[in-house]
Amino acid sequence: MEKLTRPVSGYLVLLSAILLLVVAAFLFFYGAAKKGPVFIILGLVSFLIAMFLFKGIIVVSPNHSNVLTFFGKYVGTVKENGLLFVNPLYKKQKISLRAENLESSKLKVNDKLGNPIEIAAVIVWQVDNTYRAAFDVEDYNHYVKVQSEAAVRHLATTFAYDHFEDENASITLRDGGVKVNELLELELNDRLAPAGIVVKEARISHLAYAAEIAGAMLQRQQATAIVAARAKIVEGAVGMVEMALELLSKKDIVSLDEEKKAAMVSNLMVVLCGEKGATPILNTGTLYQ
């Protein structure tokens, strides 16, 4: 499991390494001038010590970390920021702790009822356990990408696209909204937990029928909307006709038999329900001509 380590400050070590480089340069030139091999050897030793110290100096920026291993053995993770010094023999692996965005490509999958759809998601993720991210998976960035696409595919096959396809469905991809996003986030956290990744947010960014059925589905939706609008118009027209007959009878404006009532109802329904304005015809005779 992940364990944190607190290395010493690297400022004093950096100063010491720079001084050793200055001493090494002085000994090299002094030994070369005086032809003293001892000074040259001392200069070489000073130079090697300085390089050894430089190798142990690390810089850790905010929201970054260094995973340390010693000949294959996990030593710990450095999350403390600043200029630090660790054992120069440690192998260091930098891992970012910042939140990152992943926008999946538009995936073409079949929904619960087998209709081809296009779906994509935007995922905000972050490394939570550096040990798992470094050692439990080969490449945690690639792991996030593959498992995210797998989760989006599974979500698409679990629900129908909308209620046009499954009228009894409690949740659909198009109308599920927050619930669908919550289910996607939950599945992503389950899939990415082995890599030490936590998902902060996941949302569907693109959802549409596939191109081969998009036209047919659009026509179906338009037809459904037209039928619903017509039903509302007819309902309103019937109410208006009923009110007209009631007012004519109540105010005793004109007395109509059943045949004339039927004709009047027919004419009013044509006027009220027609898509175009009706053309009036004036009758200069009696009602029965």
Beta strands, then each sheet from edge to edge (+ up, - down):
strand 1: 8-9
strand 2: 57-60
strand 3: 64-70
strand 4: 73-78
strand 5: 82-85
strand 6: 91-96
strand 7: 100-103
strand 8: 107-110
strand 9: 116-127
strand 10: 197-209
sheet 1: 1+ 5- 2+
sheet 2: 4+ 3- 6+
sheet 3: 7+ 9- 8+
sheet 4: 7+ 9- 10+
end
